[in-house]
Amino acid sequence: MDIALPLVITTGLLDSLNPCAISLLLIYIALMFTLGKTRKEIATFGIFYIAAVYVTYFLLGIGLLKVFILFDTPNLIMKIGAILAIIFGLLNIKEYFWPELPPHIKMPYSARQKANDIAYKADIPAAIALGVLIAITEFPCSGAVYLTIIAYLQARQTFLSGVIYLALYNLMFVSPLILIYALATNRIIVEKIINFQEKLGRRMHLILATLMILLGASIYIWII
């Protein structure tokens, strides 16, 4: 039985649970309100921001898929991806219990400063630049899951079907961002989401850790 479709949907949603990406998005929405932007302007900013995140992550996936096809060692790459998923799962456990200890799995401070500078411009070019920057700098935080799925697609699918599955994966990846922005025109709701995210933020590391370790272990055992 081909498990590609449920696997892609599930892991895409797992990848989307990255608490860093969600918290940054909420910060930028709050900033839009602080800058006195209208609901239409906030919605427009969100559309271009999410589109930029989607396209950037999608293109990264296609590039990696081509690289994996070139080397043609799918089992080895899947093993590496599975091990990385487990390692990043353990790092998320570290972030929950000992957040002060290095190494940290979050956007570098310099990148966050650059993102903040871009966000204050609050126009369409800024939304696109911010989406590209966030997608690239957040990739090391959650890329282990993406690498594993791309390796699986390279081993089990044609290039064309792999690209289609990557398009679906990335739709799942940005689905929380779409949901949040659908509610973003109401400032009261945004504030409630921010308060909820602050309470749940650290726990998300633990949830994400458990899911990543289970995913990595399952794929590794399945390969061998």
ABEGO torsion letter per residue (X at the ends): XBAAAAAAAAAAAAAAABAAAAAAAAAAAAAAAAAGBBAAAAAAAAAAAAAAAAAAAAAAAAAAAAAAAAAGBAAAAAAAAAAAAAAAAAAAAAAAABAABOBBBBBBAAAAAAAAAAAAAGBAAAAAAAAAAAAAAAAAAAAAAAAAAAAAAAAABBAAAAAAAAAAAAAAAAAAAAAAAAAAABAAAAAAAAAAAAAAAAAAAAAAAAAAAAAAAAAAAAAX
